[in-house]
Amino acid sequence: MRELKKIFRSKPVLTLGGRLIALWLRLVHATNRMVNNPDEGYARVEGHYPAIVALWHGQHFMVPLVKRKNDPFKALVSRSGDGHLNSVAAEALGVDVVRGSGGRNRSKTLTKGGISALKNLVSCLREGIGVVMTVNVPKTGARECGLGVVTLAKLSGRPIIPAAYASSRRIDLDTWDKASVNLPFGKAAFIIGEPIYVSHEADEAELERMRQLVEAALNETTRKAYEALKH
């Protein structure tokens, strides 16, 4: 059993898995009918680019397929084995990645490459490249936003834009992030929220306030995405 697990966690198998995931997501995108026009959301935040697009982990799989082709973006992906799977899938869908992650524990952030990733993302934003990242605190509440996204917004001066994708046909998993596996031949919605700026002078108390604001805004954006499917 241990050997079998080792095989499934090997880089070649994960690479193949990532490519298969990308093919599946293309099928889902091609066969789902969008009930709203994402271009309207993009037009509303046009002047705020480059931005930090915030997503809930487990609800992020389809986003590379609904982003605008002319907007360069990089996605933050963890350094774990699952991260390699996600990285391969994202790159197969035309999104460059930055590897690294970290929650609220500073020592874990350091060992997971969080500091170097943060510096890389700040550089990307200063060069006019947008950033896409899931903002949940790993292995905690499915809808608990971490401080990483507001710290990045503070350092870069760029806004956070909450976004959410929902599909009518899906499998909702009983996982820590309440992930949804999107299925083909249904309806879909992609909602873009209002930009949220974090002051460069923000102290710890203000960062916590902004973290809560992003969390609430992302929950509201997600609610709107699922609500749109009813019409």
Stockholm file with secondary structure:
# STOCKHOLM 1.0

chainA/1-231         MRELKKIFRSKPVLTLGGRLIALWLRLVHATNRMVNNPDEGYARVEGHYPAIVALWHGQHFMVPLVKRKNDPFKALVSRSGDGHLNSVAAEALGVDVVRGSGGRNRSKTLTKGGISALKNLVSCLREGIGVVMTVNVPKTGARECGLGVVTLAKLSGRPIIPAAYASSRRIDLDTWDKASVNLPFGKAAFIIGEPIYVSHEADEAELERMRQLVEAALNETTRKAYEALKH
#=GR chainA/1-231 SS CHHHHHHHTSHHHHHHHHHHHHHHHHHHHHHSEESSCHHHHHHHTGGGCSCEEEECTTSCTTHHHHSCTTSCEEEEECSSHHHHHHHHHHHHTTCEEEECBCCSCHHHHHHTBHHHHHHHHHHHHHTTCEEEEECBCTTSCTTCBCSHHHHHHHHHCCCEEEEEEEESSEEECCSTTCCEEECSSSEEEEEECCCBCCCTTCCHHHHHHHHHHHHHHHHHHHHHHHHHTTC
#=GC SS_cons         CHHHHHHHTSHHHHHHHHHHHHHHHHHHHHHSEESSCHHHHHHHTGGGCSCEEEECTTSCTTHHHHSCTTSCEEEEECSSHHHHHHHHHHHHTTCEEEECBCCSCHHHHHHTBHHHHHHHHHHHHHTTCEEEEECBCTTSCTTCBCSHHHHHHHHHCCCEEEEEEEESSEEECCSTTCCEEECSSSEEEEEECCCBCCCTTCCHHHHHHHHHHHHHHHHHHHHHHHHHTTC
//
